[in-house]
Amino acid sequence: MSAKSLSIGELASETGASLRSIRHYDDNDLLCSVRAENGYRVFPAAAISQVRQIQRLIATGFSLAEIRQFPDCMRMVEGATACPETTELQRSRLAAIEQQITELEQRRARLRQMLEEGQQTE
């Protein structure tokens, strides 16, 4: 293995991702590994920033299928926040999250009201 290549364990150690997650990203064509002579996956050093960016995108609510559709300007660059091709999708995701928050706040208000009404009848 060359100095520019990482084993899956080294990649996991560098990124904090589990071995299972890295395999999953690789199997979903979000990473590019090759097989070493021993049959193990080997990743280029650039995979460190790719895994970190994938984790960041997942944390904002995007699925692996959605991430796979993102252009390289989002998937390959750690810390990339937007590129013209993804801005509308990001805005759409934000609107969906805001709608979920509104719905949850309404549910919370109804539940609080039910509890208050229940306490008044005791």
LOMARTOR-500948 format. One record per residue (C-alpha): residue number from 1; x, y, z; residue in one letter. Coordinates in steps of 0.001 Angstrom, whole numbers, padded with zeros to 6 digits. Layout:
+-----+---------+---------+---------+------+
| pos |    east |   north |      up | code |
+-----+---------+---------+---------+------+
| NUM |       X |       Y |       Z |    A |
...
+-----+---------+---------+---------+------+
END
This chain:
+-----+---------+---------+---------+------+
| pos |    east |   north |      up | code |
+-----+---------+---------+---------+------+
|   1 |  000000 |  000000 |  000000 |    M |
|   2 |  001446 |  003351 | -000971 |    S |
|   3 |  001706 |  006359 |  001334 |    A |
|   4 | -001190 |  007973 | -000530 |    K |
|   5 | -003533 |  005053 |  000147 |    S |
|   6 | -005511 |  004321 |  003271 |    L |
|   7 | -006923 |  001108 |  004609 |    S |
|   8 | -010541 |  001200 |  005678 |    I |
|   9 | -009394 |  001165 |  009303 |    G |
|  10 | -007116 |  004153 |  008741 |    E |
|  11 | -009942 |  006011 |  006984 |    L |
|  12 | -012278 |  005243 |  009880 |    A |
|  13 | -009690 |  006447 |  012365 |    S |
|  14 | -009092 |  009694 |  010467 |    E |
|  15 | -012787 |  010517 |  010045 |    T |
|  16 | -014504 |  008995 |  013064 |    G |
|  17 | -016811 |  007079 |  010725 |    A |
|  18 | -017505 |  003435 |  011430 |    S |
|  19 | -016153 |  000724 |  009168 |    L |
|  20 | -019743 | -000171 |  008343 |    R |
|  21 | -020528 |  003413 |  007291 |    S |
|  22 | -017461 |  003623 |  005074 |    I |
|  23 | -018363 |  000334 |  003400 |    R |
|  24 | -021905 |  001626 |  002925 |    H |
|  25 | -020677 |  004884 |  001358 |    Y |
|  26 | -018354 |  002930 | -000907 |    D |
|  27 | -021074 |  000462 | -001909 |    D |
|  28 | -023318 |  003439 | -002760 |    N |
|  29 | -020685 |  004906 | -005098 |    D |
|  30 | -019898 |  007851 | -002842 |    L |
|  31 | -016285 |  006773 | -002424 |    L |
|  32 | -013862 |  005153 | -004793 |    C |
|  33 | -011891 |  002253 | -003419 |    S |
|  34 | -009761 | -000342 | -005093 |    V |
|  35 | -008931 | -003798 | -003850 |    R |
|  36 | -005439 | -004471 | -002629 |    A |
|  37 | -003716 | -007784 | -003356 |    E |
|  38 | -005107 | -009122 | -000080 |    N |
|  39 | -008667 | -008254 | -001197 |    G |
|  40 | -009113 | -005399 |  001258 |    Y |
|  41 | -010436 | -002010 |  000228 |    R |
|  42 | -007886 |  000749 | -000209 |    V |
|  43 | -008878 |  004412 | -000429 |    F |
|  44 | -007056 |  007476 | -001724 |    P |
|  45 | -006116 |  010151 |  000821 |    A |
|  46 | -008850 |  012385 | -000650 |    A |
|  47 | -011407 |  009975 |  000839 |    A |
|  48 | -010833 |  011609 |  004242 |    I |
|  49 | -012405 |  014879 |  003143 |    S |
|  50 | -015061 |  013023 |  001143 |    Q |
|  51 | -016207 |  011010 |  004170 |    V |
|  52 | -016288 |  014132 |  006321 |    R |
|  53 | -018390 |  015920 |  003693 |    Q |
|  54 | -020760 |  012940 |  003366 |    I |
|  55 | -021207 |  012951 |  007151 |    Q |
|  56 | -021895 |  016681 |  007072 |    R |
|  57 | -024526 |  016302 |  004360 |    L |
|  58 | -026189 |  013403 |  006185 |    I |
|  59 | -026295 |  015536 |  009335 |    A |
|  60 | -028283 |  018163 |  007398 |    T |
|  61 | -030866 |  015556 |  006412 |    G |
|  62 | -029825 |  014432 |  002960 |    F |
|  63 | -030044 |  010750 |  002057 |    S |
|  64 | -027215 |  008847 |  000409 |    L |
|  65 | -029277 |  008702 | -002793 |    A |
|  66 | -029572 |  012492 | -002785 |    E |
|  67 | -025898 |  012949 | -001969 |    I |
|  68 | -024967 |  010617 | -004815 |    R |
|  69 | -026757 |  013005 | -007202 |    Q |
|  70 | -024807 |  016029 | -005955 |    F |
|  71 | -022056 |  017311 | -008234 |    P |
|  72 | -018417 |  017000 | -007238 |    D |
|  73 | -018429 |  020567 | -005928 |    C |
|  74 | -020520 |  019303 | -002995 |    M |
|  75 | -019491 |  015679 | -002589 |    R |
|  76 | -015755 |  015933 | -003003 |    M |
|  77 | -014875 |  019085 | -001105 |    V |
|  78 | -014896 |  018997 |  002672 |    E |
|  79 | -016774 |  021970 |  004042 |    G |
|  80 | -018431 |  022879 |  000749 |    A |
|  81 | -021621 |  024683 |  001667 |    T |
|  82 | -023306 |  025131 | -001685 |    A |
|  83 | -022781 |  025199 | -005378 |    C |
|  84 | -025191 |  026497 | -008016 |    P |
|  85 | -026428 |  023004 | -008835 |    E |
|  86 | -027488 |  022273 | -005237 |    T |
|  87 | -028793 |  025592 | -003949 |    T |
|  88 | -032420 |  024914 | -004869 |    E |
|  89 | -032350 |  021436 | -003328 |    L |
|  90 | -030837 |  022867 | -000147 |    Q |
|  91 | -033537 |  025549 |  000003 |    R |
|  92 | -036195 |  022901 | -000519 |    S |
|  93 | -034724 |  020776 |  002287 |    R |
|  94 | -034677 |  023801 |  004606 |    L |
|  95 | -038334 |  024549 |  003825 |    A |
|  96 | -039266 |  020935 |  004595 |    A |
|  97 | -037422 |  021072 |  007926 |    I |
|  98 | -039093 |  024352 |  008822 |    E |
|  99 | -042486 |  022804 |  008008 |    Q |
| 100 | -041698 |  019842 |  010258 |    Q |
| 101 | -040755 |  022222 |  013064 |    I |
| 102 | -044042 |  024104 |  012656 |    T |
| 103 | -046013 |  020853 |  012763 |    E |
| 104 | -044134 |  019671 |  015852 |    L |
| 105 | -044754 |  022965 |  017619 |    E |
| 106 | -048470 |  022626 |  016863 |    Q |
| 107 | -048518 |  019073 |  018231 |    R |
| 108 | -046685 |  020219 |  021347 |    R |
| 109 | -049227 |  023020 |  021888 |    A |
| 110 | -052165 |  020591 |  021498 |    R |
| 111 | -050591 |  018106 |  023906 |    L |
| 112 | -049898 |  020814 |  026477 |    R |
| 113 | -053497 |  021945 |  026164 |    Q |
| 114 | -054746 |  018390 |  026690 |    M |
| 115 | -052579 |  018032 |  029791 |    L |
| 116 | -053756 |  021351 |  031188 |    E |
| 117 | -057386 |  020414 |  030574 |    E |
| 118 | -056793 |  017054 |  032228 |    G |
| 119 | -055317 |  018683 |  035318 |    Q |
| 120 | -058326 |  020983 |  035634 |    Q |
| 121 | -060708 |  018017 |  035819 |    T |
| 122 | -058759 |  016193 |  038541 |    E |
+-----+---------+---------+---------+------+
END
